[in-house]
Amino acid sequence: MNILDKAYASVEPGNSTAKLFNMDERYFYKPFYTVEPDRPAGLNAEQALEELKK
């Protein structure tokens, strides 16, 4: 969990981390955690992109 905490610290919500080699070389998406009228919450990347285009 510390690895993800450190990786998420430098990532804005709605973006992915850099490749984490010690986590099986995966990227992790940091979702939006707040519900704001201009930001979708709990959507996958494609849905969030569509919402931002509106």
mmCIF entry with sequence, helices, sheets and N, C-alpha, C, O atoms, coordinates in Angstrom:
data_MODEL
# 
_entry.id   MODEL 
# 
_entity.id                         1 
_entity.type                       polymer 
_entity.pdbx_number_of_molecules   1 
# 
_entity_poly.entity_id                      1 
_entity_poly.type                           'polypeptide(L)' 
_entity_poly.nstd_linkage                   no 
_entity_poly.nstd_monomer                   no 
_entity_poly.pdbx_seq_one_letter_code       MNILDKAYASVEPGNSTAKLFNMDERYFYKPFYTVEPDRPAGLNAEQALEELKK 
_entity_poly.pdbx_seq_one_letter_code_can   MNILDKAYASVEPGNSTAKLFNMDERYFYKPFYTVEPDRPAGLNAEQALEELKK 
_entity_poly.pdbx_strand_id                 A 
# 
loop_
_entity_poly_seq.entity_id 
_entity_poly_seq.num 
_entity_poly_seq.mon_id 
_entity_poly_seq.hetero 
1 1  MET n 
1 2  ASN n 
1 3  ILE n 
1 4  LEU n 
1 5  ASP n 
1 6  LYS n 
1 7  ALA n 
1 8  TYR n 
1 9  ALA n 
1 10 SER n 
1 11 VAL n 
1 12 GLU n 
1 13 PRO n 
1 14 GLY n 
1 15 ASN n 
1 16 SER n 
1 17 THR n 
1 18 ALA n 
1 19 LYS n 
1 20 LEU n 
1 21 PHE n 
1 22 ASN n 
1 23 MET n 
1 24 ASP n 
1 25 GLU n 
1 26 ARG n 
1 27 TYR n 
1 28 PHE n 
1 29 TYR n 
1 30 LYS n 
1 31 PRO n 
1 32 PHE n 
1 33 TYR n 
1 34 THR n 
1 35 VAL n 
1 36 GLU n 
1 37 PRO n 
1 38 ASP n 
1 39 ARG n 
1 40 PRO n 
1 41 ALA n 
1 42 GLY n 
1 43 LEU n 
1 44 ASN n 
1 45 ALA n 
1 46 GLU n 
1 47 GLN n 
1 48 ALA n 
1 49 LEU n 
1 50 GLU n 
1 51 GLU n 
1 52 LEU n 
1 53 LYS n 
1 54 LYS n 
# 
_struct_asym.id          A 
_struct_asym.entity_id   1 
# 
loop_
_struct_conf.conf_type_id 
_struct_conf.id 
_struct_conf.pdbx_PDB_helix_id 
_struct_conf.beg_label_comp_id 
_struct_conf.beg_label_asym_id 
_struct_conf.beg_label_seq_id 
_struct_conf.pdbx_beg_PDB_ins_code 
_struct_conf.end_label_comp_id 
_struct_conf.end_label_asym_id 
_struct_conf.end_label_seq_id 
_struct_conf.pdbx_end_PDB_ins_code 
_struct_conf.beg_auth_comp_id 
_struct_conf.beg_auth_asym_id 
_struct_conf.beg_auth_seq_id 
_struct_conf.end_auth_comp_id 
_struct_conf.end_auth_asym_id 
_struct_conf.end_auth_seq_id 
_struct_conf.pdbx_PDB_helix_class 
_struct_conf.details 
_struct_conf.pdbx_PDB_helix_length 
HELX_P HELX_P1 AA1 ASN A 2  ? ALA A 9  ? ASN A 2  ALA A 9  1 ? 8 
HELX_P HELX_P2 AA2 PHE A 21 ? MET A 23 ? PHE A 21 MET A 23 5 ? 3 
HELX_P HELX_P3 AA3 ALA A 45 ? LYS A 53 ? ALA A 45 LYS A 53 1 ? 9 
# 
_struct_conf_type.id          HELX_P 
_struct_conf_type.criteria    ? 
_struct_conf_type.reference   ? 
# 
_struct_sheet.id               AA1 
_struct_sheet.type             ? 
_struct_sheet.number_strands   2 
_struct_sheet.details          ? 
# 
_struct_sheet_order.sheet_id     AA1 
_struct_sheet_order.range_id_1   1 
_struct_sheet_order.range_id_2   2 
_struct_sheet_order.offset       ? 
_struct_sheet_order.sense        anti-parallel 
# 
loop_
_struct_sheet_range.sheet_id 
_struct_sheet_range.id 
_struct_sheet_range.beg_label_comp_id 
_struct_sheet_range.beg_label_asym_id 
_struct_sheet_range.beg_label_seq_id 
_struct_sheet_range.pdbx_beg_PDB_ins_code 
_struct_sheet_range.end_label_comp_id 
_struct_sheet_range.end_label_asym_id 
_struct_sheet_range.end_label_seq_id 
_struct_sheet_range.pdbx_end_PDB_ins_code 
_struct_sheet_range.beg_auth_comp_id 
_struct_sheet_range.beg_auth_asym_id 
_struct_sheet_range.beg_auth_seq_id 
_struct_sheet_range.end_auth_comp_id 
_struct_sheet_range.end_auth_asym_id 
_struct_sheet_range.end_auth_seq_id 
AA1 1 ASN A 15 ? SER A 16 ? ASN A 15 SER A 16 
AA1 2 TYR A 29 ? LYS A 30 ? TYR A 29 LYS A 30 
# 
loop_
_atom_site.group_PDB 
_atom_site.id 
_atom_site.type_symbol 
_atom_site.label_atom_id 
_atom_site.label_alt_id 
_atom_site.label_comp_id 
_atom_site.label_asym_id 
_atom_site.label_entity_id 
_atom_site.label_seq_id 
_atom_site.pdbx_PDB_ins_code 
_atom_site.Cartn_x 
_atom_site.Cartn_y 
_atom_site.Cartn_z 
_atom_site.occupancy 
_atom_site.B_iso_or_equiv 
_atom_site.pdbx_formal_charge 
_atom_site.auth_seq_id 
_atom_site.auth_comp_id 
_atom_site.auth_asym_id 
_atom_site.auth_atom_id 
_atom_site.pdbx_PDB_model_num 
ATOM 1   N N  . MET A 1 1  ? 0.823   -1.200 0.000   1.00 0.00 ? 1  MET A N  1 
ATOM 2   C CA . MET A 1 1  ? 0.000   0.000  0.000   1.00 0.00 ? 1  MET A CA 1 
ATOM 3   C C  . MET A 1 1  ? 0.859   1.253  0.000   1.00 0.00 ? 1  MET A C  1 
ATOM 4   O O  . MET A 1 1  ? 0.468   2.263  -0.585  1.00 0.00 ? 1  MET A O  1 
ATOM 5   N N  . ASN A 1 2  ? 2.000   1.212  0.630   1.00 0.00 ? 2  ASN A N  1 
ATOM 6   C CA . ASN A 1 2  ? 2.881   2.379  0.628   1.00 0.00 ? 2  ASN A CA 1 
ATOM 7   C C  . ASN A 1 2  ? 3.357   2.713  -0.779  1.00 0.00 ? 2  ASN A C  1 
ATOM 8   O O  . ASN A 1 2  ? 3.525   3.885  -1.115  1.00 0.00 ? 2  ASN A O  1 
ATOM 9   N N  . ILE A 1 3  ? 3.572   1.706  -1.593  1.00 0.00 ? 3  ILE A N  1 
ATOM 10  C CA . ILE A 1 3  ? 3.999   1.932  -2.972  1.00 0.00 ? 3  ILE A CA 1 
ATOM 11  C C  . ILE A 1 3  ? 2.931   2.720  -3.724  1.00 0.00 ? 3  ILE A C  1 
ATOM 12  O O  . ILE A 1 3  ? 3.246   3.675  -4.434  1.00 0.00 ? 3  ILE A O  1 
ATOM 13  N N  . LEU A 1 4  ? 1.668   2.322  -3.569  1.00 0.00 ? 4  LEU A N  1 
ATOM 14  C CA . LEU A 1 4  ? 0.575   3.027  -4.252  1.00 0.00 ? 4  LEU A CA 1 
ATOM 15  C C  . LEU A 1 4  ? 0.372   4.422  -3.680  1.00 0.00 ? 4  LEU A C  1 
ATOM 16  O O  . LEU A 1 4  ? 0.114   5.364  -4.430  1.00 0.00 ? 4  LEU A O  1 
ATOM 17  N N  . ASP A 1 5  ? 0.483   4.567  -2.373  1.00 0.00 ? 5  ASP A N  1 
ATOM 18  C CA . ASP A 1 5  ? 0.355   5.896  -1.764  1.00 0.00 ? 5  ASP A CA 1 
ATOM 19  C C  . ASP A 1 5  ? 1.388   6.855  -2.338  1.00 0.00 ? 5  ASP A C  1 
ATOM 20  O O  . ASP A 1 5  ? 1.061   7.995  -2.671  1.00 0.00 ? 5  ASP A O  1 
ATOM 21  N N  . LYS A 1 6  ? 2.623   6.406  -2.457  1.00 0.00 ? 6  LYS A N  1 
ATOM 22  C CA . LYS A 1 6  ? 3.680   7.255  -3.008  1.00 0.00 ? 6  LYS A CA 1 
ATOM 23  C C  . LYS A 1 6  ? 3.430   7.552  -4.484  1.00 0.00 ? 6  LYS A C  1 
ATOM 24  O O  . LYS A 1 6  ? 3.650   8.677  -4.934  1.00 0.00 ? 6  LYS A O  1 
ATOM 25  N N  . ALA A 1 7  ? 2.976   6.562  -5.236  1.00 0.00 ? 7  ALA A N  1 
ATOM 26  C CA . ALA A 1 7  ? 2.713   6.760  -6.661  1.00 0.00 ? 7  ALA A CA 1 
ATOM 27  C C  . ALA A 1 7  ? 1.545   7.723  -6.874  1.00 0.00 ? 7  ALA A C  1 
ATOM 28  O O  . ALA A 1 7  ? 1.604   8.583  -7.752  1.00 0.00 ? 7  ALA A O  1 
ATOM 29  N N  . TYR A 1 8  ? 0.490   7.584  -6.080  1.00 0.00 ? 8  TYR A N  1 
ATOM 30  C CA . TYR A 1 8  ? -0.676  8.458  -6.213  1.00 0.00 ? 8  TYR A CA 1 
ATOM 31  C C  . TYR A 1 8  ? -0.396  9.888  -5.767  1.00 0.00 ? 8  TYR A C  1 
ATOM 32  O O  . TYR A 1 8  ? -1.086  10.812 -6.196  1.00 0.00 ? 8  TYR A O  1 
ATOM 33  N N  . ALA A 1 9  ? 0.598   10.081 -4.918  1.00 0.00 ? 9  ALA A N  1 
ATOM 34  C CA . ALA A 1 9  ? 0.889   11.421 -4.407  1.00 0.00 ? 9  ALA A CA 1 
ATOM 35  C C  . ALA A 1 9  ? 1.279   12.383 -5.518  1.00 0.00 ? 9  ALA A C  1 
ATOM 36  O O  . ALA A 1 9  ? 1.019   13.582 -5.418  1.00 0.00 ? 9  ALA A O  1 
ATOM 37  N N  . SER A 1 10 ? 1.895   11.877 -6.568  1.00 0.00 ? 10 SER A N  1 
ATOM 38  C CA . SER A 1 10 ? 2.349   12.746 -7.654  1.00 0.00 ? 10 SER A CA 1 
ATOM 39  C C  . SER A 1 10 ? 1.426   12.736 -8.868  1.00 0.00 ? 10 SER A C  1 
ATOM 40  O O  . SER A 1 10 ? 1.782   13.270 -9.918  1.00 0.00 ? 10 SER A O  1 
ATOM 41  N N  . VAL A 1 11 ? 0.236   12.133 -8.736  1.00 0.00 ? 11 VAL A N  1 
ATOM 42  C CA . VAL A 1 11 ? -0.691  11.999 -9.859  1.00 0.00 ? 11 VAL A CA 1 
ATOM 43  C C  . VAL A 1 11 ? -1.979  12.759 -9.560  1.00 0.00 ? 11 VAL A C  1 
ATOM 44  O O  . VAL A 1 11 ? -2.538  12.648 -8.468  1.00 0.00 ? 11 VAL A O  1 
ATOM 45  N N  . GLU A 1 12 ? -2.438  13.523 -10.532 1.00 0.00 ? 12 GLU A N  1 
ATOM 46  C CA . GLU A 1 12 ? -3.718  14.220 -10.404 1.00 0.00 ? 12 GLU A CA 1 
ATOM 47  C C  . GLU A 1 12 ? -4.864  13.239 -10.625 1.00 0.00 ? 12 GLU A C  1 
ATOM 48  O O  . GLU A 1 12 ? -4.713  12.290 -11.395 1.00 0.00 ? 12 GLU A O  1 
ATOM 49  N N  . PRO A 1 13 ? -6.009  13.444 -9.965  1.00 0.00 ? 13 PRO A N  1 
ATOM 50  C CA . PRO A 1 13 ? -7.163  12.575 -10.207 1.00 0.00 ? 13 PRO A CA 1 
ATOM 51  C C  . PRO A 1 13 ? -7.550  12.574 -11.682 1.00 0.00 ? 13 PRO A C  1 
ATOM 52  O O  . PRO A 1 13 ? -7.542  13.610 -12.348 1.00 0.00 ? 13 PRO A O  1 
ATOM 53  N N  . GLY A 1 14 ? -7.885  11.395 -12.168 1.00 0.00 ? 14 GLY A N  1 
ATOM 54  C CA . GLY A 1 14 ? -8.249  11.241 -13.572 1.00 0.00 ? 14 GLY A CA 1 
ATOM 55  C C  . GLY A 1 14 ? -7.084  10.806 -14.439 1.00 0.00 ? 14 GLY A C  1 
ATOM 56  O O  . GLY A 1 14 ? -7.248  10.620 -15.645 1.00 0.00 ? 14 GLY A O  1 
ATOM 57  N N  . ASN A 1 15 ? -5.914  10.639 -13.850 1.00 0.00 ? 15 ASN A N  1 
ATOM 58  C CA . ASN A 1 15 ? -4.724  10.212 -14.587 1.00 0.00 ? 15 ASN A CA 1 
ATOM 59  C C  . ASN A 1 15 ? -4.199  8.903  -14.025 1.00 0.00 ? 15 ASN A C  1 
ATOM 60  O O  . ASN A 1 15 ? -4.652  8.431  -12.982 1.00 0.00 ? 15 ASN A O  1 
ATOM 61  N N  . SER A 1 16 ? -3.240  8.326  -14.728 1.00 0.00 ? 16 SER A N  1 
ATOM 62  C CA . SER A 1 16 ? -2.629  7.077  -14.295 1.00 0.00 ? 16 SER A CA 1 
ATOM 63  C C  . SER A 1 16 ? -1.226  7.323  -13.784 1.00 0.00 ? 16 SER A C  1 
ATOM 64  O O  . SER A 1 16 ? -0.585  8.314  -14.135 1.00 0.00 ? 16 SER A O  1 
ATOM 65  N N  . THR A 1 17 ? -0.758  6.407  -12.948 1.00 0.00 ? 17 THR A N  1 
ATOM 66  C CA . THR A 1 17 ? 0.602   6.475  -12.441 1.00 0.00 ? 17 THR A CA 1 
ATOM 67  C C  . THR A 1 17 ? 1.575   6.072  -13.544 1.00 0.00 ? 17 THR A C  1 
ATOM 68  O O  . THR A 1 17 ? 1.171   5.582  -14.598 1.00 0.00 ? 17 THR A O  1 
ATOM 69  N N  . ALA A 1 18 ? 2.834   6.283  -13.289 1.00 0.00 ? 18 ALA A N  1 
ATOM 70  C CA . ALA A 1 18 ? 3.862   5.722  -14.161 1.00 0.00 ? 18 ALA A CA 1 
ATOM 71  C C  . ALA A 1 18 ? 3.874   4.216  -13.925 1.00 0.00 ? 18 ALA A C  1 
ATOM 72  O O  . ALA A 1 18 ? 3.273   3.732  -12.966 1.00 0.00 ? 18 ALA A O  1 
ATOM 73  N N  . LYS A 1 19 ? 4.546   3.487  -14.782 1.00 0.00 ? 19 LYS A N  1 
ATOM 74  C CA . LYS A 1 19 ? 4.631   2.034  -14.624 1.00 0.00 ? 19 LYS A CA 1 
ATOM 75  C C  . LYS A 1 19 ? 5.363   1.726  -13.316 1.00 0.00 ? 19 LYS A C  1 
ATOM 76  O O  . LYS A 1 19 ? 6.462   2.224  -13.075 1.00 0.00 ? 19 LYS A O  1 
ATOM 77  N N  . LEU A 1 20 ? 4.742   0.904  -12.483 1.00 0.00 ? 20 LEU A N  1 
ATOM 78  C CA . LEU A 1 20 ? 5.341   0.524  -11.206 1.00 0.00 ? 20 LEU A CA 1 
ATOM 79  C C  . LEU A 1 20 ? 5.962   -0.859 -11.351 1.00 0.00 ? 20 LEU A C  1 
ATOM 80  O O  . LEU A 1 20 ? 5.252   -1.865 -11.378 1.00 0.00 ? 20 LEU A O  1 
ATOM 81  N N  . PHE A 1 21 ? 7.267   -0.906 -11.442 1.00 0.00 ? 21 PHE A N  1 
ATOM 82  C CA . PHE A 1 21 ? 7.959   -2.164 -11.685 1.00 0.00 ? 21 PHE A CA 1 
ATOM 83  C C  . PHE A 1 21 ? 7.771   -3.158 -10.540 1.00 0.00 ? 21 PHE A C  1 
ATOM 84  O O  . PHE A 1 21 ? 7.671   -4.362 -10.777 1.00 0.00 ? 21 PHE A O  1 
ATOM 85  N N  . ASN A 1 22 ? 7.723   -2.663 -9.299  1.00 0.00 ? 22 ASN A N  1 
ATOM 86  C CA . ASN A 1 22 ? 7.560   -3.561 -8.166  1.00 0.00 ? 22 ASN A CA 1 
ATOM 87  C C  . ASN A 1 22 ? 6.095   -3.948 -7.928  1.00 0.00 ? 22 ASN A C  1 
ATOM 88  O O  . ASN A 1 22 ? 5.787   -4.636 -6.954  1.00 0.00 ? 22 ASN A O  1 
ATOM 89  N N  . MET A 1 23 ? 5.204   -3.514 -8.805  1.00 0.00 ? 23 MET A N  1 
ATOM 90  C CA . MET A 1 23 ? 3.795   -3.912 -8.748  1.00 0.00 ? 23 MET A CA 1 
ATOM 91  C C  . MET A 1 23 ? 3.434   -4.611 -10.058 1.00 0.00 ? 23 MET A C  1 
ATOM 92  O O  . MET A 1 23 ? 2.402   -4.328 -10.667 1.00 0.00 ? 23 MET A O  1 
ATOM 93  N N  . ASP A 1 24 ? 4.293   -5.516 -10.472 1.00 0.00 ? 24 ASP A N  1 
ATOM 94  C CA . ASP A 1 24 ? 4.077   -6.326 -11.672 1.00 0.00 ? 24 ASP A CA 1 
ATOM 95  C C  . ASP A 1 24 ? 4.024   -5.486 -12.943 1.00 0.00 ? 24 ASP A C  1 
ATOM 96  O O  . ASP A 1 24 ? 3.321   -5.821 -13.895 1.00 0.00 ? 24 ASP A O  1 
ATOM 97  N N  . GLU A 1 25 ? 4.781   -4.386 -12.943 1.00 0.00 ? 25 GLU A N  1 
ATOM 98  C CA . GLU A 1 25 ? 4.889   -3.484 -14.098 1.00 0.00 ? 25 GLU A CA 1 
ATOM 99  C C  . GLU A 1 25 ? 3.533   -3.001 -14.602 1.00 0.00 ? 25 GLU A C  1 
ATOM 100 O O  . GLU A 1 25 ? 3.262   -3.017 -15.803 1.00 0.00 ? 25 GLU A O  1 
ATOM 101 N N  . ARG A 1 26 ? 2.700   -2.580 -13.686 1.00 0.00 ? 26 ARG A N  1 
ATOM 102 C CA . ARG A 1 26 ? 1.360   -2.100 -14.044 1.00 0.00 ? 26 ARG A CA 1 
ATOM 103 C C  . ARG A 1 26 ? 1.240   -0.596 -13.838 1.00 0.00 ? 26 ARG A C  1 
ATOM 104 O O  . ARG A 1 26 ? 2.025   0.015  -13.112 1.00 0.00 ? 26 ARG A O  1 
ATOM 105 N N  . TYR A 1 27 ? 0.238   -0.015 -14.495 1.00 0.00 ? 27 TYR A N  1 
ATOM 106 C CA . TYR A 1 27 ? -0.160  1.366  -14.288 1.00 0.00 ? 27 TYR A CA 1 
ATOM 107 C C  . TYR A 1 27 ? -1.413  1.334  -13.421 1.00 0.00 ? 27 TYR A C  1 
ATOM 108 O O  . TYR A 1 27 ? -2.203  0.395  -13.513 1.00 0.00 ? 27 TYR A O  1 
ATOM 109 N N  . PHE A 1 28 ? -1.602  2.338  -12.589 1.00 0.00 ? 28 PHE A N  1 
ATOM 110 C CA . PHE A 1 28 ? -2.790  2.412  -11.752 1.00 0.00 ? 28 PHE A CA 1 
ATOM 111 C C  . PHE A 1 28 ? -3.484  3.749  -11.986 1.00 0.00 ? 28 PHE A C  1 
ATOM 112 O O  . PHE A 1 28 ? -2.846  4.802  -12.000 1.00 0.00 ? 28 PHE A O  1 
ATOM 113 N N  . TYR A 1 29 ? -4.793  3.691  -12.168 1.00 0.00 ? 29 TYR A N  1 
ATOM 114 C CA . TYR A 1 29 ? -5.620  4.870  -12.425 1.00 0.00 ? 29 TYR A CA 1 
ATOM 115 C C  . TYR A 1 29 ? -6.039  5.490  -11.093 1.00 0.00 ? 29 TYR A C  1 
ATOM 116 O O  . TYR A 1 29 ? -6.456  4.781  -10.177 1.00 0.00 ? 29 TYR A O  1 
ATOM 117 N N  . LYS A 1 30 ? -5.926  6.806  -10.991 1.00 0.00 ? 30 LYS A N  1 
ATOM 118 C CA . LYS A 1 30 ? -6.372  7.520  -9.795  1.00 0.00 ? 30 LYS A CA 1 
ATOM 119 C C  . LYS A 1 30 ? -7.707  8.191  -10.126 1.00 0.00 ? 30 LYS A C  1 
ATOM 120 O O  . LYS A 1 30 ? -7.736  9.200  -10.829 1.00 0.00 ? 30 LYS A O  1 
ATOM 121 N N  . PRO A 1 31 ? -8.800  7.638  -9.626  1.00 0.00 ? 31 PRO A N  1 
ATOM 122 C CA . PRO A 1 31 ? -10.124 8.197  -9.962  1.00 0.00 ? 31 PRO A CA 1 
ATOM 123 C C  . PRO A 1 31 ? -10.405 9.481  -9.196  1.00 0.00 ? 31 PRO A C  1 
ATOM 124 O O  . PRO A 1 31 ? -9.692  9.829  -8.255  1.00 0.00 ? 31 PRO A O  1 
ATOM 125 N N  . PHE A 1 32 ? -11.457 10.179 -9.615  1.00 0.00 ? 32 PHE A N  1 
ATOM 126 C CA . PHE A 1 32 ? -11.951 11.337 -8.880  1.00 0.00 ? 32 PHE A CA 1 
ATOM 127 C C  . PHE A 1 32 ? -12.698 10.811 -7.660  1.00 0.00 ? 32 PHE A C  1 
ATOM 128 O O  . PHE A 1 32 ? -13.541 9.922  -7.787  1.00 0.00 ? 32 PHE A O  1 
ATOM 129 N N  . TYR A 1 33 ? -12.400 11.344 -6.493  1.00 0.00 ? 33 TYR A N  1 
ATOM 130 C CA . TYR A 1 33 ? -13.060 10.881 -5.280  1.00 0.00 ? 33 TYR A CA 1 
ATOM 131 C C  . TYR A 1 33 ? -14.131 11.836 -4.788  1.00 0.00 ? 33 TYR A C  1 
ATOM 132 O O  . TYR A 1 33 ? -14.917 11.476 -3.913  1.00 0.00 ? 33 TYR A O  1 
ATOM 133 N N  . THR A 1 34 ? -14.181 13.028 -5.321  1.00 0.00 ? 34 THR A N  1 
ATOM 134 C CA . THR A 1 34 ? -15.182 13.988 -4.892  1.00 0.00 ? 34 THR A CA 1 
ATOM 135 C C  . THR A 1 34 ? -16.250 14.120 -5.958  1.00 0.00 ? 34 THR A C  1 
ATOM 136 O O  . THR A 1 34 ? -15.981 13.926 -7.144  1.00 0.00 ? 34 THR A O  1 
ATOM 137 N N  . VAL A 1 35 ? -17.438 14.443 -5.545  1.00 0.00 ? 35 VAL A N  1 
ATOM 138 C CA . VAL A 1 35 ? -18.527 14.655 -6.490  1.00 0.00 ? 35 VAL A CA 1 
ATOM 139 C C  . VAL A 1 35 ? -18.682 16.156 -6.670  1.00 0.00 ? 35 VAL A C  1 
ATOM 140 O O  . VAL A 1 35 ? -19.143 16.864 -5.775  1.00 0.00 ? 35 VAL A O  1 
ATOM 141 N N  . GLU A 1 36 ? -18.291 16.617 -7.829  1.00 0.00 ? 36 GLU A N  1 
ATOM 142 C CA . GLU A 1 36 ? -18.412 18.022 -8.180  1.00 0.00 ? 36 GLU A CA 1 
ATOM 143 C C  . GLU A 1 36 ? -19.181 18.113 -9.488  1.00 0.00 ? 36 GLU A C  1 
ATOM 144 O O  . GLU A 1 36 ? -19.056 17.222 -10.329 1.00 0.00 ? 36 GLU A O  1 
ATOM 145 N N  . PRO A 1 37 ? -19.964 19.150 -9.684  1.00 0.00 ? 37 PRO A N  1 
ATOM 146 C CA . PRO A 1 37 ? -20.765 19.241 -10.907 1.00 0.00 ? 37 PRO A CA 1 
ATOM 147 C C  . PRO A 1 37 ? -19.943 19.201 -12.194 1.00 0.00 ? 37 PRO A C  1 
ATOM 148 O O  . PRO A 1 37 ? -20.417 18.689 -13.208 1.00 0.00 ? 37 PRO A O  1 
ATOM 149 N N  . ASP A 1 38 ? -18.726 19.731 -12.170 1.00 0.00 ? 38 ASP A N  1 
ATOM 150 C CA . ASP A 1 38 ? -17.929 19.780 -13.390 1.00 0.00 ? 38 ASP A CA 1 
ATOM 151 C C  . ASP A 1 38 ? -16.956 18.613 -13.520 1.00 0.00 ? 38 ASP A C  1 
ATOM 152 O O  . ASP A 1 38 ? -16.213 18.545 -14.499 1.00 0.00 ? 38 ASP A O  1 
ATOM 153 N N  . ARG A 1 39 ? -16.944 17.682 -12.543 1.00 0.00 ? 39 ARG A N  1 
ATOM 154 C CA . ARG A 1 39 ? -16.052 16.522 -12.608 1.00 0.00 ? 39 ARG A CA 1 
ATOM 155 C C  . ARG A 1 39 ? -16.847 15.252 -12.344 1.00 0.00 ? 39 ARG A C  1 
ATOM 156 O O  . ARG A 1 39 ? -17.518 15.134 -11.318 1.00 0.00 ? 39 ARG A O  1 
ATOM 157 N N  . PRO A 1 40 ? -16.771 14.314 -13.260 1.00 0.00 ? 40 PRO A N  1 
ATOM 158 C CA . PRO A 1 40 ? -17.459 13.044 -13.030 1.00 0.00 ? 40 PRO A CA 1 
ATOM 159 C C  . PRO A 1 40 ? -16.753 12.227 -11.942 1.00 0.00 ? 40 PRO A C  1 
ATOM 160 O O  . PRO A 1 40 ? -15.534 12.312 -11.795 1.00 0.00 ? 40 PRO A O  1 
ATOM 161 N N  . ALA A 1 41 ? -17.502 11.455 -11.198 1.00 0.00 ? 41 ALA A N  1 
ATOM 162 C CA . ALA A 1 41 ? -16.922 10.625 -10.137 1.00 0.00 ? 41 ALA A CA 1 
ATOM 163 C C  . ALA A 1 41 ? -17.273 9.168  -10.389 1.00 0.00 ? 41 ALA A C  1 
ATOM 164 O O  . ALA A 1 41 ? -18.391 8.860  -10.801 1.00 0.00 ? 41 ALA A O  1 
ATOM 165 N N  . GLY A 1 42 ? -16.334 8.277  -10.146 1.00 0.00 ? 42 GLY A N  1 
ATOM 166 C CA . GLY A 1 42 ? -16.586 6.853  -10.241 1.00 0.00 ? 42 GLY A CA 1 
ATOM 167 C C  . GLY A 1 42 ? -16.767 6.327  -11.649 1.00 0.00 ? 42 GLY A C  1 
ATOM 168 O O  . GLY A 1 42 ? -17.378 5.275  -11.835 1.00 0.00 ? 42 GLY A O  1 
ATOM 169 N N  . LEU A 1 43 ? -16.255 7.026  -12.639 1.00 0.00 ? 43 LEU A N  1 
ATOM 170 C CA . LEU A 1 43 ? -16.386 6.584  -14.013 1.00 0.00 ? 43 LEU A CA 1 
ATOM 171 C C  . LEU A 1 43 ? -15.069 6.005  -14.493 1.00 0.00 ? 43 LEU A C  1 
ATOM 172 O O  . LEU A 1 43 ? -14.007 6.322  -13.956 1.00 0.00 ? 43 LEU A O  1 
ATOM 173 N N  . ASN A 1 44 ? -15.145 5.151  -15.512 1.00 0.00 ? 44 ASN A N  1 
ATOM 174 C CA . ASN A 1 44 ? -13.894 4.674  -16.087 1.00 0.00 ? 44 ASN A CA 1 
ATOM 175 C C  . ASN A 1 44 ? -13.318 5.779  -16.967 1.00 0.00 ? 44 ASN A C  1 
ATOM 176 O O  . ASN A 1 44 ? -13.965 6.806  -17.173 1.00 0.00 ? 44 ASN A O  1 
ATOM 177 N N  . ALA A 1 45 ? -12.125 5.580  -17.480 1.00 0.00 ? 45 ALA A N  1 
ATOM 178 C CA . ALA A 1 45 ? -11.427 6.626  -18.223 1.00 0.00 ? 45 ALA A CA 1 
ATOM 179 C C  . ALA A 1 45 ? -12.207 7.089  -19.448 1.00 0.00 ? 45 ALA A C  1 
ATOM 180 O O  . ALA A 1 45 ? -12.260 8.286  -19.732 1.00 0.00 ? 45 ALA A O  1 
ATOM 181 N N  . GLU A 1 46 ? -12.811 6.156  -20.172 1.00 0.00 ? 46 GLU A N  1 
ATOM 182 C CA . GLU A 1 46 ? -13.561 6.532  -21.372 1.00 0.00 ? 46 GLU A CA 1 
ATOM 183 C C  . GLU A 1 46 ? -14.802 7.354  -21.007 1.00 0.00 ? 46 GLU A C  1 
ATOM 184 O O  . GLU A 1 46 ? -15.110 8.342  -21.673 1.00 0.00 ? 46 GLU A O  1 
ATOM 185 N N  . GLN A 1 47 ? -15.506 6.948  -19.958 1.00 0.00 ? 47 GLN A N  1 
ATOM 186 C CA . GLN A 1 47 ? -16.696 7.684  -19.537 1.00 0.00 ? 47 GLN A CA 1 
ATOM 187 C C  . GLN A 1 47 ? -16.322 9.069  -19.023 1.00 0.00 ? 47 GLN A C  1 
ATOM 188 O O  . GLN A 1 47 ? -17.018 10.044 -19.307 1.00 0.00 ? 47 GLN A O  1 
ATOM 189 N N  . ALA A 1 48 ? -15.236 9.162  -18.276 1.00 0.00 ? 48 ALA A N  1 
ATOM 190 C CA . ALA A 1 48 ? -14.795 10.456 -17.757 1.00 0.00 ? 48 ALA A CA 1 
ATOM 191 C C  . ALA A 1 48 ? -14.429 11.391 -18.900 1.00 0.00 ? 48 ALA A C  1 
ATOM 192 O O  . ALA A 1 48 ? -14.741 12.580 -18.847 1.00 0.00 ? 48 ALA A O  1 
ATOM 193 N N  . LEU A 1 49 ? -13.775 10.875 -19.925 1.00 0.00 ? 49 LEU A N  1 
ATOM 194 C CA . LEU A 1 49 ? -13.418 11.695 -21.070 1.00 0.00 ? 49 LEU A CA 1 
ATOM 195 C C  . LEU A 1 49 ? -14.661 12.204 -21.784 1.00 0.00 ? 49 LEU A C  1 
ATOM 196 O O  . LEU A 1 49 ? -14.706 13.370 -22.178 1.00 0.00 ? 49 LEU A O  1 
ATOM 197 N N  . GLU A 1 50 ? -15.661 11.364 -21.957 1.00 0.00 ? 50 GLU A N  1 
ATOM 198 C CA . GLU A 1 50 ? -16.912 11.782 -22.590 1.00 0.00 ? 50 GLU A CA 1 
ATOM 199 C C  . GLU A 1 50 ? -17.606 12.853 -21.760 1.00 0.00 ? 50 GLU A C  1 
ATOM 200 O O  . GLU A 1 50 ? -18.151 13.807 -22.315 1.00 0.00 ? 50 GLU A O  1 
ATOM 201 N N  . GLU A 1 51 ? -17.594 12.709 -20.432 1.00 0.00 ? 51 GLU A N  1 
ATOM 202 C CA . GLU A 1 51 ? -18.225 13.706 -19.566 1.00 0.00 ? 51 GLU A CA 1 
ATOM 203 C C  . GLU A 1 51 ? -17.504 15.044 -19.651 1.00 0.00 ? 51 GLU A C  1 
ATOM 204 O O  . GLU A 1 51 ? -18.142 16.096 -19.637 1.00 0.00 ? 51 GLU A O  1 
ATOM 205 N N  . LEU A 1 52 ? -16.182 15.009 -19.739 1.00 0.00 ? 52 LEU A N  1 
ATOM 206 C CA . LEU A 1 52 ? -15.420 16.242 -19.830 1.00 0.00 ? 52 LEU A CA 1 
ATOM 207 C C  . LEU A 1 52 ? -15.632 16.954 -21.160 1.00 0.00 ? 52 LEU A C  1 
ATOM 208 O O  . LEU A 1 52 ? -15.482 18.174 -21.232 1.00 0.00 ? 52 LEU A O  1 
ATOM 209 N N  . LYS A 1 53 ? -15.974 16.225 -22.203 1.00 0.00 ? 53 LYS A N  1 
ATOM 210 C CA . LYS A 1 53 ? -16.228 16.828 -23.507 1.00 0.00 ? 53 LYS A CA 1 
ATOM 211 C C  . LYS A 1 53 ? -17.554 17.582 -23.540 1.00 0.00 ? 53 LYS A C  1 
ATOM 212 O O  . LYS A 1 53 ? -17.742 18.473 -24.368 1.00 0.00 ? 53 LYS A O  1 
ATOM 213 N N  . LYS A 1 54 ? -18.480 17.228 -22.637 1.00 0.00 ? 54 LYS A N  1 
ATOM 214 C CA . LYS A 1 54 ? -19.808 17.859 -22.633 1.00 0.00 ? 54 LYS A CA 1 
ATOM 215 C C  . LYS A 1 54 ? -19.757 19.293 -22.165 1.00 0.00 ? 54 LYS A C  1 
ATOM 216 O O  . LYS A 1 54 ? -20.790 19.961 -22.105 1.00 0.00 ? 54 LYS A O  1 
# 
